[in-house]
Structure formats: structure tokens, C-alpha cells
């Protein structure tokens, strides 16, 4: 039986990764329709940085769970977030 806290952590990671993927996509789509494009650019860069952090956290948790360091395998949380934001 899985620990409910682990399930909540996994759900939180999926939601954060999906949120930042959708946010970046929306901001890129609307970046030329704003009053100050340079501020939008900085917001996009900040969201990309945050997305990289959440993806790295997911990778570290997956490595700790599996006990191996296999970089070629995509963690389930990242896979699920990508499927939700297609």
C-alpha cells in the first residue's frame, strides 16, 4: 500500500509541471500582444527556470525511489504532466 503523502507529493509535482508548461505556452502565444514585451519576456524566462526546477525535483525523487541513477528514463510525474498538457 502506498503512502498517502507520497501520492500527494506526486500529484503536486504533476500539477506544478503541467501548470508551468501551460503557462509558458500561453505566454509565448500572447507575447506580442502586451504593452511591455520586455516584462513578458522576463516572466517567460522566470517560468522556464521554475519549470526546470520542478522537473529536476521530480528526477531527484524518482532517483531516490528507484535507487538508481538512470538519466535516460523519464520519471512518471514528468510523463504524466506532458500527457496532460498535450
Secondary structure, DSSP 4 states (H G I P E B T S, - for coil): ---HHHHHHHHHHHHHHHHHHHHHHHHHHHTTSSS-HHHHHHHHHHHHHHHHHHHHHHHHHHHHHH-S--TTSPPHHHHHHHHHT-
